[in-house]
Amino acid sequence: MRIFLLVILGLYGALHAYAFVRVRAAFPFGAWAGLGLGLFMTVMILTPVLVRVLEAQGWEAPARLLSYAGYAWMGVIFLFFSLSLVVDLYRLAAFGAGLLLHRDAGAFVPSARTALLAPLLLSLAFASWGALSALDIRPRRIVVHTEKIPPWAGRIRIVQISDVHLGLIVREKRLDRIIRVISGEKPDLLVSTGDLVDGQIDSMPDLADALARVRPRWGKFAVTGNHEFYAGIGHSLEITRRAGFTVLRGEVCAIPGVLSIAGVDDPTGRHLGMPAGTHEEELLKGLPGDAFTVLLKHQPTVRPGSARLFDLQLSGHTHGGQIFPFRLLVRLFFPYVSGLHELPGGSLLSVSRGTGTWGPPIRFLAPPEVTVIDLVHGQRTPRTESSLPAAPR
């Protein structure tokens, strides 16, 4: 874990070093200005660590202030770096074309100041748009027709939230928006596919109590994500259960005559030295094949031996990239970044873009979602994601 943190901080530091060089090239400054800028960037680089330290000491107000400032800056500098790379590639192409054509390409190459200010202004504009987008939580609808759902059950509606990250940034106002969307969909089941909890703030019990007031007729189920372990698994489980969820940690819960819901722990616990939980193959192989089986699993990975043992896997973790073009990097590790996918053998995998945000309170070209899954009796259709109105009861 420490090595991972050092690698992340090193990469984040490299982004700031790049930005420092760009600023100095555009606006040459003296030693004192350079020292001031360097100190500011150092604080921003260390924000994830400093926020956790302040939070652990119970200094919630300064932790919240630093998290908003530091994580918003994180979003801006990532966008700035991405856009600056485009400018750098253009400048390189212009110089290359000039050499090949034996012409002076200087007239087509932006100055150092333009090359700094244009990406910076665009980054601020995109970040502002992304901050508004993060608050615009809407349902994404999926309709699954299957003969495993009994005709008498009508439409079974599962509402999924994922990666809410309740903590210093995602608090009462954002949670109220989420609850309104959930309640408006009138779910039969509510599931959380990990990272519901991301902090140990004093108001966390109040946030849990607000979510506890949502009471679907067949209950609420959750699994752990990596951030439940980072925030402290004991605390995270307490808050999740206080919110009214049954936490499935290598367990199955059956709704008699309707469906089975299985859930597994995120592997982060095992990586942190905690006892390994039950793998989904072991969990699923004993379930009746004629019952519709939903697997809750935080990370959108599918073990080779389990793909044919469930009907629908609900996952999150990727945030859909959260800030484009980060999605392209996420795809290197998780081929299924968002949306509905049909797996070999006919099982379905639905990956949520996430309901909240982690780090920057920004979503750029990766809007948040509350996923609404309607299970309907009928002949199986190969592709069932839809933006159409849900099937009637």
C-alpha atoms as a printed R data frame, in Angstrom:
    type eleno elety resid chain resno       x       y       z
1   ATOM     1    CA   MET     A     1   0.000   0.000   0.000
2   ATOM     2    CA   ARG     A     2   2.832   2.401   0.855
3   ATOM     3    CA   ILE     A     3   4.587   1.639  -2.427
4   ATOM     4    CA   PHE     A     4   1.342   2.278  -4.322
5   ATOM     5    CA   LEU     A     5   0.885   5.605  -2.513
6   ATOM     6    CA   LEU     A     6   4.468   6.658  -3.255
7   ATOM     7    CA   VAL     A     7   4.025   5.801  -6.944
8   ATOM     8    CA   ILE     A     8   0.806   7.832  -7.154
9   ATOM     9    CA   LEU     A     9   2.372  10.810  -5.365
10  ATOM    10    CA   GLY     A    10   5.405  10.542  -7.641
11  ATOM    11    CA   LEU     A    11   3.264  10.652 -10.777
12  ATOM    12    CA   TYR     A    12   1.194  13.497  -9.361
13  ATOM    13    CA   GLY     A    13   4.415  15.330  -8.530
14  ATOM    14    CA   ALA     A    14   5.602  14.864 -12.115
15  ATOM    15    CA   LEU     A    15   2.438  16.616 -13.374
16  ATOM    16    CA   HIS     A    16   3.272  19.567 -11.152
17  ATOM    17    CA   ALA     A    17   6.890  19.621 -12.296
18  ATOM    18    CA   TYR     A    18   5.642  19.771 -15.896
19  ATOM    19    CA   ALA     A    19   3.274  22.625 -15.015
20  ATOM    20    CA   PHE     A    20   6.060  24.473 -13.152
21  ATOM    21    CA   VAL     A    21   8.301  24.344 -16.232
22  ATOM    22    CA   ARG     A    22   5.464  25.580 -18.453
23  ATOM    23    CA   VAL     A    23   4.726  28.522 -16.135
24  ATOM    24    CA   ARG     A    24   8.396  29.485 -15.922
25  ATOM    25    CA   ALA     A    25   8.775  29.361 -19.712
26  ATOM    26    CA   ALA     A    26   5.773  31.645 -20.178
27  ATOM    27    CA   PHE     A    27   6.456  34.039 -17.301
28  ATOM    28    CA   PRO     A    28  10.112  34.035 -16.212
29  ATOM    29    CA   PHE     A    29  10.223  34.705 -12.473
30  ATOM    30    CA   GLY     A    30  12.736  35.123  -9.709
31  ATOM    31    CA   ALA     A    31  13.735  32.882  -6.853
32  ATOM    32    CA   TRP     A    32  11.080  34.075  -4.387
33  ATOM    33    CA   ALA     A    33   8.219  33.638  -6.858
34  ATOM    34    CA   GLY     A    34   9.564  30.221  -7.775
35  ATOM    35    CA   LEU     A    35   9.764  29.261  -4.102
36  ATOM    36    CA   GLY     A    36   6.179  30.391  -3.505
37  ATOM    37    CA   LEU     A    37   4.871  28.462  -6.497
38  ATOM    38    CA   GLY     A    38   6.882  25.421  -5.471
39  ATOM    39    CA   LEU     A    39   5.479  25.497  -1.920
40  ATOM    40    CA   PHE     A    40   1.917  25.808  -3.242
41  ATOM    41    CA   MET     A    41   2.420  22.861  -5.563
42  ATOM    42    CA   THR     A    42   3.980  20.796  -2.769
43  ATOM    43    CA   VAL     A    43   0.910  21.318  -0.582
44  ATOM    44    CA   MET     A    44  -1.339  20.363  -3.492
45  ATOM    45    CA   ILE     A    45   0.695  17.211  -4.179
46  ATOM    46    CA   LEU     A    46   0.449  16.173  -0.523
47  ATOM    47    CA   THR     A    47  -3.263  16.998  -0.215
48  ATOM    48    CA   PRO     A    48  -4.445  13.330  -0.134
49  ATOM    49    CA   VAL     A    49  -2.064  12.621   2.760
50  ATOM    50    CA   LEU     A    50  -2.684  15.873   4.628
51  ATOM    51    CA   VAL     A    51  -6.458  15.466   4.409
52  ATOM    52    CA   ARG     A    52  -6.279  11.977   5.942
53  ATOM    53    CA   VAL     A    53  -4.011  13.251   8.744
54  ATOM    54    CA   LEU     A    54  -6.350  16.155   9.560
55  ATOM    55    CA   GLU     A    55  -9.363  13.847   9.413
56  ATOM    56    CA   ALA     A    56  -7.721  11.316  11.721
57  ATOM    57    CA   GLN     A    57  -6.996  14.096  14.237
58  ATOM    58    CA   GLY     A    58 -10.651  15.142  14.219
59  ATOM    59    CA   TRP     A    59  -9.971  18.491  12.519
60  ATOM    60    CA   GLU     A    60 -12.879  18.172  10.131
61  ATOM    61    CA   ALA     A    61 -13.300  21.829   9.102
62  ATOM    62    CA   PRO     A    62  -9.709  22.347   7.867
63  ATOM    63    CA   ALA     A    63  -9.742  18.864   6.336
64  ATOM    64    CA   ARG     A    64 -12.881  19.720   4.375
65  ATOM    65    CA   LEU     A    65 -11.471  23.074   3.235
66  ATOM    66    CA   LEU     A    66  -8.215  21.499   2.079
67  ATOM    67    CA   SER     A    67 -10.020  18.618   0.365
68  ATOM    68    CA   TYR     A    68 -12.218  20.965  -1.686
69  ATOM    69    CA   ALA     A    69  -9.290  23.184  -2.693
70  ATOM    70    CA   GLY     A    70  -6.759  20.416  -3.224
71  ATOM    71    CA   TYR     A    71  -9.002  17.998  -5.078
72  ATOM    72    CA   ALA     A    72 -10.516  20.700  -7.297
73  ATOM    73    CA   TRP     A    73  -6.943  21.668  -8.179
74  ATOM    74    CA   MET     A    74  -6.229  18.009  -8.928
75  ATOM    75    CA   GLY     A    75  -8.974  18.019 -11.557
76  ATOM    76    CA   VAL     A    76  -7.756  21.274 -13.085
77  ATOM    77    CA   ILE     A    77  -4.120  20.199 -13.338
78  ATOM    78    CA   PHE     A    78  -5.048  16.839 -14.864
79  ATOM    79    CA   LEU     A    79  -7.113  18.599 -17.529
80  ATOM    80    CA   PHE     A    80  -4.316  21.146 -18.025
81  ATOM    81    CA   PHE     A    81  -1.747  18.397 -18.517
82  ATOM    82    CA   SER     A    82  -3.969  16.560 -21.015
83  ATOM    83    CA   LEU     A    83  -4.660  19.685 -23.062
84  ATOM    84    CA   SER     A    84  -1.026  20.808 -22.880
85  ATOM    85    CA   LEU     A    85   0.072  17.484 -24.333
86  ATOM    86    CA   VAL     A    86  -2.167  18.186 -27.325
87  ATOM    87    CA   VAL     A    87  -0.512  21.603 -27.721
88  ATOM    88    CA   ASP     A    88   2.944  20.051 -27.414
89  ATOM    89    CA   LEU     A    89   2.120  17.451 -30.058
90  ATOM    90    CA   TYR     A    90   0.894  20.211 -32.376
91  ATOM    91    CA   ARG     A    91   4.076  22.235 -31.833
92  ATOM    92    CA   LEU     A    92   6.196  19.158 -32.489
93  ATOM    93    CA   ALA     A    93   4.253  18.402 -35.670
94  ATOM    94    CA   ALA     A    94   4.613  22.012 -36.840
95  ATOM    95    CA   PHE     A    95   8.376  21.987 -36.285
96  ATOM    96    CA   GLY     A    96   8.635  18.626 -38.029
97  ATOM    97    CA   ALA     A    97   6.656  19.866 -41.009
98  ATOM    98    CA   GLY     A    98   8.857  22.959 -41.173
99  ATOM    99    CA   LEU     A    99  12.011  20.858 -41.298
100 ATOM   100    CA   LEU     A   100  10.608  18.573 -43.984
101 ATOM   101    CA   LEU     A   101   9.378  21.467 -46.115
102 ATOM   102    CA   HIS     A   102  12.433  23.648 -45.412
103 ATOM   103    CA   ARG     A   103  10.225  26.453 -44.174
104 ATOM   104    CA   ASP     A   104  10.070  28.503 -41.015
105 ATOM   105    CA   ALA     A   105   7.216  27.082 -38.928
106 ATOM   106    CA   GLY     A   106   7.456  29.816 -36.276
107 ATOM   107    CA   ALA     A   107   4.343  31.610 -37.508
108 ATOM   108    CA   PHE     A   108   2.266  28.459 -36.915
109 ATOM   109    CA   VAL     A   109   3.654  27.667 -33.465
110 ATOM   110    CA   PRO     A   110   1.981  29.299 -30.432
111 ATOM   111    CA   SER     A   111   4.166  31.293 -28.075
112 ATOM   112    CA   ALA     A   112   5.059  29.948 -24.641
113 ATOM   113    CA   ARG     A   113   2.407  32.187 -23.050
114 ATOM   114    CA   THR     A   114  -0.307  31.114 -25.468
115 ATOM   115    CA   ALA     A   115   0.699  27.482 -24.991
116 ATOM   116    CA   LEU     A   116   0.208  27.964 -21.234
117 ATOM   117    CA   LEU     A   117  -2.856  30.179 -21.093
118 ATOM   118    CA   ALA     A   118  -4.995  28.424 -23.713
119 ATOM   119    CA   PRO     A   119  -4.910  24.993 -21.975
120 ATOM   120    CA   LEU     A   120  -5.247  26.653 -18.560
121 ATOM   121    CA   LEU     A   121  -8.370  28.626 -19.494
122 ATOM   122    CA   LEU     A   122  -9.905  25.590 -21.176
123 ATOM   123    CA   SER     A   123  -9.093  23.483 -18.106
124 ATOM   124    CA   LEU     A   124 -10.856  25.953 -15.831
125 ATOM   125    CA   ALA     A   125 -13.884  25.994 -18.141
126 ATOM   126    CA   PHE     A   126 -14.035  22.189 -18.379
127 ATOM   127    CA   ALA     A   127 -13.559  21.845 -14.612
128 ATOM   128    CA   SER     A   128 -16.431  24.262 -13.962
129 ATOM   129    CA   TRP     A   129 -18.663  22.320 -16.325
130 ATOM   130    CA   GLY     A   130 -17.538  19.088 -14.690
131 ATOM   131    CA   ALA     A   131 -18.392  20.401 -11.218
132 ATOM   132    CA   LEU     A   132 -21.950  21.064 -12.366
133 ATOM   133    CA   SER     A   133 -22.103  17.698 -14.133
134 ATOM   134    CA   ALA     A   134 -21.142  15.912 -10.904
135 ATOM   135    CA   LEU     A   135 -24.319  17.268  -9.288
136 ATOM   136    CA   ASP     A   136 -26.595  16.256 -12.171
137 ATOM   137    CA   ILE     A   137 -27.391  12.713 -11.039
138 ATOM   138    CA   ARG     A   138 -29.720  10.873 -13.407
139 ATOM   139    CA   PRO     A   139 -30.936   7.296 -13.821
140 ATOM   140    CA   ARG     A   140 -29.457   4.968 -16.417
141 ATOM   141    CA   ARG     A   141 -32.022   2.343 -17.354
142 ATOM   142    CA   ILE     A   142 -31.535  -1.305 -18.218
143 ATOM   143    CA   VAL     A   143 -34.287  -3.783 -19.066
144 ATOM   144    CA   VAL     A   144 -33.469  -7.491 -18.852
145 ATOM   145    CA   HIS     A   145 -35.943 -10.009 -20.216
146 ATOM   146    CA   THR     A   146 -35.475 -13.469 -18.778
147 ATOM   147    CA   GLU     A   147 -37.580 -16.582 -18.387
148 ATOM   148    CA   LYS     A   148 -36.042 -17.122 -14.948
149 ATOM   149    CA   ILE     A   149 -38.237 -14.402 -13.470
150 ATOM   150    CA   PRO     A   150 -41.663 -15.903 -12.692
151 ATOM   151    CA   PRO     A   151 -44.591 -14.295 -14.532
152 ATOM   152    CA   TRP     A   152 -46.420 -13.540 -11.291
153 ATOM   153    CA   ALA     A   153 -43.561 -11.318 -10.102
154 ATOM   154    CA   GLY     A   154 -44.275  -8.707 -12.780
155 ATOM   155    CA   ARG     A   155 -41.437  -6.232 -13.106
156 ATOM   156    CA   ILE     A   156 -38.690  -6.461 -10.508
157 ATOM   157    CA   ARG     A   157 -36.821  -3.191 -10.169
158 ATOM   158    CA   ILE     A   158 -33.282  -3.141  -8.785
159 ATOM   159    CA   VAL     A   159 -31.728   0.268  -8.209
160 ATOM   160    CA   GLN     A   160 -27.934   0.354  -7.969
161 ATOM   161    CA   ILE     A   161 -25.754   3.029  -6.434
162 ATOM   162    CA   SER     A   162 -21.989   2.741  -6.556
163 ATOM   163    CA   ASP     A   163 -18.935   4.763  -5.541
164 ATOM   164    CA   VAL     A   164 -20.916   7.343  -3.600
165 ATOM   165    CA   HIS     A   165 -17.868   8.160  -1.425
166 ATOM   166    CA   LEU     A   166 -19.685   9.674   1.531
167 ATOM   167    CA   GLY     A   167 -17.152  11.805   3.348
168 ATOM   168    CA   LEU     A   168 -15.682  15.283   3.341
169 ATOM   169    CA   ILE     A   169 -16.951  16.273  -0.120
170 ATOM   170    CA   VAL     A   170 -20.009  14.093  -0.803
171 ATOM   171    CA   ARG     A   171 -22.228  15.179   2.062
172 ATOM   172    CA   GLU     A   172 -25.827  16.081   2.894
173 ATOM   173    CA   LYS     A   173 -26.764  18.047  -0.235
174 ATOM   174    CA   ARG     A   174 -25.343  15.517  -2.691
175 ATOM   175    CA   LEU     A   175 -26.838  12.625  -0.732
176 ATOM   176    CA   ASP     A   176 -30.252  14.320  -0.771
177 ATOM   177    CA   ARG     A   177 -30.060  14.468  -4.573
178 ATOM   178    CA   ILE     A   178 -29.163  10.772  -4.702
179 ATOM   179    CA   ILE     A   179 -31.995   9.809  -2.353
180 ATOM   180    CA   ARG     A   180 -34.522  11.776  -4.412
181 ATOM   181    CA   VAL     A   181 -33.518   9.904  -7.568
182 ATOM   182    CA   ILE     A   182 -33.664   6.531  -5.780
183 ATOM   183    CA   SER     A   183 -37.046   7.234  -4.184
184 ATOM   184    CA   GLY     A   184 -38.480   8.455  -7.473
185 ATOM   185    CA   GLU     A   185 -37.697   5.089  -9.089
186 ATOM   186    CA   LYS     A   186 -39.620   3.111  -6.404
187 ATOM   187    CA   PRO     A   187 -37.174   0.190  -6.233
188 ATOM   188    CA   ASP     A   188 -37.995  -3.322  -5.075
189 ATOM   189    CA   LEU     A   189 -34.326  -3.742  -4.163
190 ATOM   190    CA   LEU     A   190 -31.554  -1.219  -3.529
191 ATOM   191    CA   VAL     A   191 -27.943  -2.340  -3.903
192 ATOM   192    CA   SER     A   192 -24.634  -0.586  -3.284
193 ATOM   193    CA   THR     A   193 -21.644  -2.024  -5.135
194 ATOM   194    CA   GLY     A   194 -18.899  -0.612  -2.954
195 ATOM   195    CA   ASP     A   195 -17.192   2.625  -1.923
196 ATOM   196    CA   LEU     A   196 -20.273   3.908  -0.149
197 ATOM   197    CA   VAL     A   197 -18.063   5.125   2.705
198 ATOM   198    CA   ASP     A   198 -14.905   7.185   2.281
199 ATOM   199    CA   GLY     A   199 -14.141   8.883   5.555
200 ATOM   200    CA   GLN     A   200 -14.624   9.080   9.308
201 ATOM   201    CA   ILE     A   201 -16.250  12.493   9.650
202 ATOM   202    CA   ASP     A   202 -18.488  13.313  12.612
203 ATOM   203    CA   SER     A   203 -21.621  13.645  10.471
204 ATOM   204    CA   MET     A   204 -21.273  10.183   8.915
205 ATOM   205    CA   PRO     A   205 -23.964   8.630  11.199
206 ATOM   206    CA   ASP     A   206 -26.401  11.360  10.103
207 ATOM   207    CA   LEU     A   207 -25.685  10.583   6.449
208 ATOM   208    CA   ALA     A   208 -26.296   6.895   7.149
209 ATOM   209    CA   ASP     A   209 -29.586   7.693   8.909
210 ATOM   210    CA   ALA     A   210 -30.767   9.703   5.894
211 ATOM   211    CA   LEU     A   211 -30.067   6.764   3.586
212 ATOM   212    CA   ALA     A   212 -31.743   4.382   6.053
213 ATOM   213    CA   ARG     A   213 -35.059   6.088   5.367
214 ATOM   214    CA   VAL     A   214 -35.101   4.499   1.896
215 ATOM   215    CA   ARG     A   215 -36.888   1.171   2.457
216 ATOM   216    CA   PRO     A   216 -37.525  -0.980  -0.624
217 ATOM   217    CA   ARG     A   217 -39.959  -3.858  -0.143
218 ATOM   218    CA   TRP     A   218 -37.302  -6.584  -0.582
219 ATOM   219    CA   GLY     A   219 -34.481  -4.866   1.220
220 ATOM   220    CA   LYS     A   220 -31.055  -3.329   0.635
221 ATOM   221    CA   PHE     A   221 -27.799  -5.144  -0.033
222 ATOM   222    CA   ALA     A   222 -24.209  -3.965  -0.271
223 ATOM   223    CA   VAL     A   223 -20.661  -5.170  -0.813
224 ATOM   224    CA   THR     A   224 -17.356  -3.634   0.189
225 ATOM   225    CA   GLY     A   225 -15.185  -1.586  -2.131
226 ATOM   226    CA   ASN     A   226 -11.537  -0.669  -1.757
227 ATOM   227    CA   HIS     A   227 -12.356   2.580   0.061
228 ATOM   228    CA   GLU     A   228 -14.263   0.777   2.801
229 ATOM   229    CA   PHE     A   229 -10.926  -0.799   3.718
230 ATOM   230    CA   TYR     A   230  -9.003   2.473   3.360
231 ATOM   231    CA   ALA     A   231 -11.469   4.253   5.669
232 ATOM   232    CA   GLY     A   232 -11.346   1.393   8.202
233 ATOM   233    CA   ILE     A   233 -13.393  -1.711   7.551
234 ATOM   234    CA   GLY     A   234 -14.987  -1.815  11.001
235 ATOM   235    CA   HIS     A   235 -16.184   1.793  10.771
236 ATOM   236    CA   SER     A   236 -17.308   1.334   7.165
237 ATOM   237    CA   LEU     A   237 -19.362  -1.765   7.932
238 ATOM   238    CA   GLU     A   238 -20.991  -0.011  10.894
239 ATOM   239    CA   ILE     A   239 -22.042   2.952   8.734
240 ATOM   240    CA   THR     A   240 -23.232   0.746   5.856
241 ATOM   241    CA   ARG     A   241 -25.363  -1.352   8.178
242 ATOM   242    CA   ARG     A   242 -26.676   1.741   9.911
243 ATOM   243    CA   ALA     A   243 -27.813   2.914   6.461
244 ATOM   244    CA   GLY     A   244 -30.006  -0.195   6.333
245 ATOM   245    CA   PHE     A   245 -27.900  -2.427   4.087
246 ATOM   246    CA   THR     A   246 -27.228  -6.109   4.542
247 ATOM   247    CA   VAL     A   247 -23.536  -6.435   3.708
248 ATOM   248    CA   LEU     A   248 -22.783  -9.584   1.693
249 ATOM   249    CA   ARG     A   249 -19.219 -10.739   2.341
250 ATOM   250    CA   GLY     A   250 -19.046 -14.025   0.475
251 ATOM   251    CA   GLU     A   251 -22.722 -14.648   1.167
252 ATOM   252    CA   VAL     A   252 -25.950 -15.277  -0.722
253 ATOM   253    CA   CYS     A   253 -29.409 -14.011   0.119
254 ATOM   254    CA   ALA     A   254 -32.405 -15.573  -1.605
255 ATOM   255    CA   ILE     A   255 -35.720 -13.881  -2.224
256 ATOM   256    CA   PRO     A   256 -37.821 -17.061  -2.359
257 ATOM   257    CA   GLY     A   257 -39.248 -17.838  -5.746
258 ATOM   258    CA   VAL     A   258 -37.830 -14.670  -7.293
259 ATOM   259    CA   LEU     A   259 -34.022 -14.401  -7.377
260 ATOM   260    CA   SER     A   260 -30.757 -14.861  -5.505
261 ATOM   261    CA   ILE     A   261 -28.329 -12.077  -4.620
262 ATOM   262    CA   ALA     A   262 -24.683 -12.942  -4.003
263 ATOM   263    CA   GLY     A   263 -21.936 -10.578  -2.916
264 ATOM   264    CA   VAL     A   264 -18.166 -10.770  -2.457
265 ATOM   265    CA   ASP     A   265 -15.579  -8.621  -0.710
266 ATOM   266    CA   ASP     A   266 -13.260  -6.361  -2.646
267 ATOM   267    CA   PRO     A   267  -9.779  -7.938  -2.912
268 ATOM   268    CA   THR     A   268  -8.208  -4.865  -1.275
269 ATOM   269    CA   GLY     A   269  -8.785  -6.474   2.112
270 ATOM   270    CA   ARG     A   270  -6.699  -9.459   1.096
271 ATOM   271    CA   HIS     A   271  -3.951  -7.167  -0.211
272 ATOM   272    CA   LEU     A   272  -3.898  -5.413   3.171
273 ATOM   273    CA   GLY     A   273  -3.316  -8.725   4.918
274 ATOM   274    CA   MET     A   274  -6.885  -9.455   5.992
275 ATOM   275    CA   PRO     A   275  -8.362 -12.962   5.701
276 ATOM   276    CA   ALA     A   276  -9.332 -13.857   2.148
277 ATOM   277    CA   GLY     A   277 -13.056 -14.054   1.524
278 ATOM   278    CA   THR     A   278 -14.947 -16.610  -0.499
279 ATOM   279    CA   HIS     A   279 -14.338 -16.490  -4.258
280 ATOM   280    CA   GLU     A   280 -17.427 -16.131  -6.359
281 ATOM   281    CA   GLU     A   281 -16.980 -19.543  -7.998
282 ATOM   282    CA   GLU     A   282 -17.318 -21.277  -4.645
283 ATOM   283    CA   LEU     A   283 -20.205 -19.028  -3.710
284 ATOM   284    CA   LEU     A   284 -22.167 -19.460  -6.925
285 ATOM   285    CA   LYS     A   285 -21.647 -23.077  -7.856
286 ATOM   286    CA   GLY     A   286 -24.122 -24.353  -5.266
287 ATOM   287    CA   LEU     A   287 -26.993 -22.093  -6.336
288 ATOM   288    CA   PRO     A   288 -29.943 -23.491  -8.317
289 ATOM   289    CA   GLY     A   289 -29.534 -22.846 -12.022
290 ATOM   290    CA   ASP     A   290 -33.201 -22.070 -12.564
291 ATOM   291    CA   ALA     A   291 -33.144 -19.006 -10.268
292 ATOM   292    CA   PHE     A   292 -32.047 -15.620 -11.592
293 ATOM   293    CA   THR     A   293 -28.765 -14.789  -9.854
294 ATOM   294    CA   VAL     A   294 -27.388 -11.290  -9.317
295 ATOM   295    CA   LEU     A   295 -23.730 -10.978  -8.307
296 ATOM   296    CA   LEU     A   296 -22.611  -7.819  -6.523
297 ATOM   297    CA   LYS     A   297 -18.896  -7.188  -6.965
298 ATOM   298    CA   HIS     A   298 -17.135  -3.844  -6.680
299 ATOM   299    CA   GLN     A   299 -14.498  -4.232  -9.391
300 ATOM   300    CA   PRO     A   300 -15.750  -5.070 -12.925
301 ATOM   301    CA   THR     A   301 -13.641  -8.179 -13.339
302 ATOM   302    CA   VAL     A   302 -15.002 -11.613 -14.190
303 ATOM   303    CA   ARG     A   303 -13.223 -14.726 -13.001
304 ATOM   304    CA   PRO     A   304 -13.077 -17.407 -15.743
305 ATOM   305    CA   GLY     A   305 -14.833 -19.995 -13.637
306 ATOM   306    CA   SER     A   306 -17.735 -17.791 -12.591
307 ATOM   307    CA   ALA     A   307 -18.951 -16.263 -15.880
308 ATOM   308    CA   ARG     A   308 -21.632 -18.906 -16.456
309 ATOM   309    CA   LEU     A   309 -22.714 -19.134 -12.823
310 ATOM   310    CA   PHE     A   310 -24.582 -15.814 -12.593
311 ATOM   311    CA   ASP     A   311 -27.084 -14.021 -14.797
312 ATOM   312    CA   LEU     A   312 -26.190 -10.402 -14.018
313 ATOM   313    CA   GLN     A   313 -23.118  -8.924 -12.333
314 ATOM   314    CA   LEU     A   314 -23.391  -5.377 -11.006
315 ATOM   315    CA   SER     A   315 -20.105  -3.530 -10.493
316 ATOM   316    CA   GLY     A   316 -18.604  -0.055 -10.254
317 ATOM   317    CA   HIS     A   317 -15.123   1.122  -9.238
318 ATOM   318    CA   THR     A   318 -14.069   2.707 -12.545
319 ATOM   319    CA   HIS     A   319 -16.179   5.897 -12.252
320 ATOM   320    CA   GLY     A   320 -16.358   5.705 -16.053
321 ATOM   321    CA   GLY     A   321 -12.993   7.475 -15.911
322 ATOM   322    CA   GLN     A   322 -14.648  10.439 -14.091
323 ATOM   323    CA   ILE     A   323 -12.525  13.001 -15.956
324 ATOM   324    CA   PHE     A   324 -11.824  12.433 -19.633
325 ATOM   325    CA   PRO     A   325  -9.305  11.391 -20.934
326 ATOM   326    CA   PHE     A   326  -8.597   9.412 -17.734
327 ATOM   327    CA   ARG     A   327 -11.078   6.859 -19.091
328 ATOM   328    CA   LEU     A   328  -8.431   5.801 -21.634
329 ATOM   329    CA   LEU     A   329  -6.029   4.947 -18.802
330 ATOM   330    CA   VAL     A   330  -8.710   3.086 -16.842
331 ATOM   331    CA   ARG     A   331  -9.370   0.898 -19.882
332 ATOM   332    CA   LEU     A   332  -5.800  -0.411 -19.680
333 ATOM   333    CA   PHE     A   333  -6.680  -2.068 -16.358
334 ATOM   334    CA   PHE     A   334 -10.414  -2.695 -16.745
335 ATOM   335    CA   PRO     A   335 -11.703  -3.551 -20.238
336 ATOM   336    CA   TYR     A   336 -15.268  -2.954 -19.049
337 ATOM   337    CA   VAL     A   337 -15.274   0.713 -18.020
338 ATOM   338    CA   SER     A   338 -18.998   1.461 -18.056
339 ATOM   339    CA   GLY     A   339 -22.295   0.299 -19.504
340 ATOM   340    CA   LEU     A   340 -23.842  -3.092 -20.170
341 ATOM   341    CA   HIS     A   341 -21.817  -5.960 -21.622
342 ATOM   342    CA   GLU     A   342 -22.746  -9.489 -22.683
343 ATOM   343    CA   LEU     A   343 -20.144 -12.011 -21.569
344 ATOM   344    CA   PRO     A   344 -19.205 -15.327 -23.158
345 ATOM   345    CA   GLY     A   345 -21.819 -17.813 -22.055
346 ATOM   346    CA   GLY     A   346 -24.619 -15.263 -22.007
347 ATOM   347    CA   SER     A   347 -24.187 -13.638 -18.596
348 ATOM   348    CA   LEU     A   348 -24.486  -9.855 -18.356
349 ATOM   349    CA   LEU     A   349 -22.121  -7.384 -16.706
350 ATOM   350    CA   SER     A   350 -23.313  -3.861 -15.921
351 ATOM   351    CA   VAL     A   351 -20.663  -1.352 -14.838
352 ATOM   352    CA   SER     A   352 -21.839   1.833 -13.165
353 ATOM   353    CA   ARG     A   353 -20.054   5.116 -13.830
354 ATOM   354    CA   GLY     A   354 -20.595   5.795 -10.145
355 ATOM   355    CA   THR     A   355 -23.007   8.011  -8.253
356 ATOM   356    CA   GLY     A   356 -20.571  10.275  -6.408
357 ATOM   357    CA   THR     A   357 -17.006  11.413  -6.987
358 ATOM   358    CA   TRP     A   358 -13.616  10.549  -5.572
359 ATOM   359    CA   GLY     A   359 -10.904  13.185  -5.389
360 ATOM   360    CA   PRO     A   360 -11.923  16.067  -7.671
361 ATOM   361    CA   PRO     A   361 -15.616  16.979  -7.224
362 ATOM   362    CA   ILE     A   362 -15.718  16.993 -11.021
363 ATOM   363    CA   ARG     A   363 -17.097  14.738 -13.744
364 ATOM   364    CA   PHE     A   364 -16.056  15.611 -17.266
365 ATOM   365    CA   LEU     A   365 -17.683  13.501 -20.024
366 ATOM   366    CA   ALA     A   366 -18.469  10.811 -17.422
367 ATOM   367    CA   PRO     A   367 -21.763  11.851 -15.770
368 ATOM   368    CA   PRO     A   368 -22.874  10.248 -12.501
369 ATOM   369    CA   GLU     A   369 -25.664   7.718 -12.498
370 ATOM   370    CA   VAL     A   370 -28.146   5.772 -10.456
371 ATOM   371    CA   THR     A   371 -28.610   2.535 -12.372
372 ATOM   372    CA   VAL     A   372 -32.166   1.233 -12.702
373 ATOM   373    CA   ILE     A   373 -32.435  -2.426 -13.712
374 ATOM   374    CA   ASP     A   374 -35.863  -3.841 -14.574
375 ATOM   375    CA   LEU     A   375 -36.087  -7.639 -14.635
376 ATOM   376    CA   VAL     A   376 -39.058  -8.748 -16.707
377 ATOM   377    CA   HIS     A   377 -40.352 -12.225 -17.522
378 ATOM   378    CA   GLY     A   378 -39.891 -12.974 -21.201
379 ATOM   379    CA   GLN     A   379 -37.579 -14.387 -23.821
380 ATOM   380    CA   ARG     A   380 -33.982 -13.347 -23.300
381 ATOM   381    CA   THR     A   381 -32.739 -10.502 -25.476
382 ATOM   382    CA   PRO     A   382 -29.005 -10.272 -26.199
383 ATOM   383    CA   ARG     A   383 -28.661  -6.527 -25.667
384 ATOM   384    CA   THR     A   384 -30.928  -4.906 -23.120
385 ATOM   385    CA   GLU     A   385 -29.620  -1.472 -22.159
386 ATOM   386    CA   SER     A   386 -32.187   1.153 -22.942
387 ATOM   387    CA   SER     A   387 -32.982   4.802 -22.375
388 ATOM   388    CA   LEU     A   388 -36.656   4.073 -22.981
389 ATOM   389    CA   PRO     A   389 -39.208   4.218 -20.172
390 ATOM   390    CA   ALA     A   390 -39.149   1.182 -17.922
391 ATOM   391    CA   ALA     A   391 -41.538  -1.701 -18.442
392 ATOM   392    CA   PRO     A   392 -44.852  -1.280 -16.600
393 ATOM   393    CA   ARG     A   393 -45.664  -3.301 -13.529
